[in-house]
């Protein structure tokens, strides 16, 4: 989902060590180093920024508030975290990560060659995670200049596989985050009235998230006929009686994202189109229930795909359904479109099931997080799967 | 898109064409990602009005022709078409081949292609693009900063609106701050106050302590009587930011606090007075530093305590430059800056005072309606 990314992540900024303890982070470091060793990599360079921080955060538990950060993970020795902050800001940000050595980003390229020498890995292959994908070109070039003689290997693919299944420490946080999203949605229903402007409604939802400890919050809120064409950030449009409102709400809590999407009809007469939307809701319910691991899940997802196709043809709707990984990034691996032959799911995956539908009078959006378990998916939201009415 | 924005973007495009003539650029490529930072200027938004909801966007500017905007992912094109005031919009998963094709079709030959935004472009994407372009790619980080260094009345109006949001948001904080409330709850109150006025974004930091070492994001610390709440509030209106820096004391300010805050008040007045056309930016920084140095705080006017006494503000903060002893920018009428003599003082901790100003013939013109003073939950 394309949202309006903020210039600064500015909600509650803390590291709750009871929720993500140091032992969890040590476990991750062990996993990373096992892979590095198997691939002959001496040092791993991991990049992240305030926009996409999952890779960096997985190793460091740090998510940049603004701009970027880079971690160096040697095969042996202590990792170092470089942040694009002023030196006076480092002491506060040091409290947000378990990495003991935190310093400013400009020092990275100055001392990189010396670090490699000290770790005894000069000339060894250097792994790169999220570097070619998202690191600014000038920074990449500066790193390249300091690592002449070493092969730079893209490592994002295997690294992200480590993040694919959520650990027992992560799951409670995902559930807590989803609980906040449920509350935000209830607040949307409470405030939604004809005459309210879209941005005023979004402001109330954003407040509910931040006041409950969200680190960040992104909202797409579209009303009226615009819902038939796209999802977009809230504008200054007044919401009219009888109109539809589509809401996508994503929030991060203690680094972990969750999301919730629903379609709401604002009072007014029950129009013919609403009957189509009721059918869309049932289709969404069927899709959510079909998500499961292994072969059984595949066959029920194939059934859901055929139901989606029939729905599209019957109503001439442009509908799509995607299972999208969510966690340390708002969108992460895996990304599985519903199809006759979808990729199999594995217990421990945390996915958002998104249904997007466009068409005259029948625009709709639904999404919610699902935790893939051994026998199917665990539904985390308490927000019911139905077409909501606000009066 | 509205008519005002269309006219504004047309004017910017004309100025861009002139600047291309000066630099001998046949074409200009402008890159912007969906990542938003105060510290960068979004050149695509500046020239088209598109707020950049997708992952990447690239603008191909041709002299005396409408530009072409390439966006990714493809569904971002629907919104780009709604928002962009000028030019054709192309939405493609990988827009590089199409952009290169369009460029070649216009026969750049060995012509010069200006490139803006390389400093923000992901390495992989830049390598892909630069590897396919024929002609001489001239990276020019400052090209649009020069074009847009002085603000138009349309831009000034947005910055003023954003400042009114900041002022009102701050007054709301003063009203609701109370002992026992947590920092992030106060910050949420501020956010709501800004968003209810239409702010789409905010570079906002709120911290509290009896002795703040610096400003930082909000934590779960509870506010206590006697705390100093420091706030940097920077709401966005139509892509334009204004910034307000202020200090609130939770209770009655002490004598020593009043005395030290007086230094910041005088420093702010001196800084604003110095912001005249023709003056180098360094003069504003010196006018502020002089007051604090004379009071014995010279050591605290340098890093790591202080970096600059303000910076450009409008569409982000990078241009026209910083108000620091190192910056070489010369002030011009219509430039806008946040002037902030924020200062760490050993006796009180970090204090904040600052507001956004426009450079005029009579010195800086502040956009804030608030008293240039320390605020208290018991009144100024």
Boltz contact constraints between the chains, C-beta under 6 A:
constraints:
  - contact:
      token1: [A, 2]
      token2: [B, 53]
      max_distance: 6.0
  - contact:
      token1: [A, 2]
      token2: [B, 54]
      max_distance: 6.0
  - contact:
      token1: [A, 2]
      token2: [B, 76]
      max_distance: 6.0
  - contact:
      token1: [A, 5]
      token2: [B, 34]
      max_distance: 6.0
  - contact:
      token1: [A, 5]
      token2: [B, 36]
      max_distance: 6.0
  - contact:
      token1: [A, 6]
      token2: [B, 201]
      max_distance: 6.0
  - contact:
      token1: [A, 7]
      token2: [B, 36]
      max_distance: 6.0
  - contact:
      token1: [A, 7]
      token2: [B, 37]
      max_distance: 6.0
  - contact:
      token1: [A, 7]
      token2: [B, 38]
      max_distance: 6.0
  - contact:
      token1: [A, 7]
      token2: [B, 201]
      max_distance: 6.0
  - contact:
      token1: [A, 7]
      token2: [B, 203]
      max_distance: 6.0
  - contact:
      token1: [A, 8]
      token2: [B, 203]
      max_distance: 6.0
  - contact:
      token1: [A, 10]
      token2: [B, 204]
      max_distance: 6.0
  - contact:
      token1: [A, 10]
      token2: [B, 217]
      max_distance: 6.0
  - contact:
      token1: [A, 12]
      token2: [B, 184]
      max_distance: 6.0
  - contact:
      token1: [A, 12]
      token2: [B, 220]
      max_distance: 6.0
  - contact:
      token1: [A, 13]
      token2: [B, 217]
      max_distance: 6.0
  - contact:
      token1: [A, 13]
      token2: [B, 219]
      max_distance: 6.0
  - contact:
      token1: [A, 14]
      token2: [B, 219]
      max_distance: 6.0
  - contact:
      token1: [A, 14]
      token2: [B, 220]
      max_distance: 6.0
  - contact:
      token1: [A, 51]
      token2: [B, 35]
      max_distance: 6.0
  - contact:
      token1: [A, 65]
      token2: [B, 217]
      max_distance: 6.0
  - contact:
      token1: [A, 87]
      token2: [B, 304]
      max_distance: 6.0
  - contact:
      token1: [A, 88]
      token2: [B, 214]
      max_distance: 6.0
  - contact:
      token1: [A, 88]
      token2: [B, 304]
      max_distance: 6.0
  - contact:
      token1: [A, 92]
      token2: [B, 216]
      max_distance: 6.0
  - contact:
      token1: [A, 132]
      token2: [B, 123]
      max_distance: 6.0
  - contact:
      token1: [A, 132]
      token2: [B, 124]
      max_distance: 6.0
  - contact:
      token1: [A, 134]
      token2: [B, 122]
      max_distance: 6.0
  - contact:
      token1: [A, 135]
      token2: [B, 123]
      max_distance: 6.0
  - contact:
      token1: [A, 136]
      token2: [B, 120]
      max_distance: 6.0
  - contact:
      token1: [A, 137]
      token2: [B, 118]
      max_distance: 6.0
  - contact:
      token1: [A, 137]
      token2: [B, 121]
      max_distance: 6.0
  - contact:
      token1: [A, 137]
      token2: [B, 123]
      max_distance: 6.0
  - contact:
      token1: [A, 137]
      token2: [B, 126]
      max_distance: 6.0
  - contact:
      token1: [A, 138]
      token2: [B, 119]
      max_distance: 6.0
  - contact:
      token1: [A, 140]
      token2: [B, 123]
      max_distance: 6.0
  - contact:
      token1: [A, 199]
      token2: [B, 198]
      max_distance: 6.0
  - contact:
      token1: [A, 200]
      token2: [B, 196]
      max_distance: 6.0
  - contact:
      token1: [A, 203]
      token2: [B, 192]
      max_distance: 6.0
  - contact:
      token1: [A, 203]
      token2: [B, 195]
      max_distance: 6.0
  - contact:
      token1: [A, 203]
      token2: [B, 196]
      max_distance: 6.0
  - contact:
      token1: [A, 206]
      token2: [B, 195]
      max_distance: 6.0
  - contact:
      token1: [A, 207]
      token2: [B, 188]
      max_distance: 6.0
  - contact:
      token1: [A, 207]
      token2: [B, 192]
      max_distance: 6.0
  - contact:
      token1: [A, 210]
      token2: [B, 188]
      max_distance: 6.0
  - contact:
      token1: [A, 210]
      token2: [B, 191]
      max_distance: 6.0
  - contact:
      token1: [A, 211]
      token2: [B, 185]
      max_distance: 6.0
  - contact:
      token1: [A, 211]
      token2: [B, 188]
      max_distance: 6.0
  - contact:
      token1: [A, 230]
      token2: [B, 78]
      max_distance: 6.0
  - contact:
      token1: [A, 230]
      token2: [B, 79]
      max_distance: 6.0
  - contact:
      token1: [A, 232]
      token2: [B, 79]
      max_distance: 6.0
